[in-house]
Amino acid sequence: MNVELKEYAPSYEQDMKQDIADFFAFHGGLVGRQAEAQTQAEQEAMETLKSWQQGRSALYVVLCEGEYAGFLRLDYRGDQAAWI
């Protein structure tokens, strides 16, 4: 199985927006607000994607056998720490 990281490119925008929305909706579901969280996450996904491309973040696409499989975001929080 060939898995690779590739820097984010606009051609992955739709997949990324859906994954971002699903990610935040899942967390909303953990506190019993799945439907509300899904709607809000879908509305905010593009804004989130744009913000993740600014500042001290690095955004990657995970490819498996050349196909989109997910994303990786690194948010650098100082000289020696990064949130994954």
Residue pairs with C-beta under 8 A, 6 or more apart in sequence:
1 64
1 65
2 64
2 65
2 66
3 62
3 63
3 64
3 69
4 62
4 63
5 60
5 61
5 62
5 63
5 72
6 60
6 61
6 63
7 59
7 60
7 61
8 16
8 53
8 59
8 60
8 61
8 71
9 61
12 61
12 68
12 71
13 49
15 61
15 68
16 49
16 61
16 71
17 45
17 46
17 49
18 45
19 70
19 71
20 41
20 45
20 48
20 49
20 71
21 38
21 41
21 42
21 45
22 41
23 41
24 37
24 40
24 41
24 44
24 48
25 34
25 37
25 38
25 41
25 42
27 37
28 34
28 36
28 37
28 38
28 40
28 41
29 37
52 59
52 73
52 75
53 59
56 75
56 76
56 77
57 73
57 74
57 75
57 76
58 73
58 74
58 76
59 71
59 72
59 73
59 74
60 71
60 72
60 73
60 74
61 68
61 70
61 71
62 68
62 69
62 70
62 71
62 72
63 69
72 84
73 84
74 82
74 83
74 84
75 82
75 83
76 82
77 83
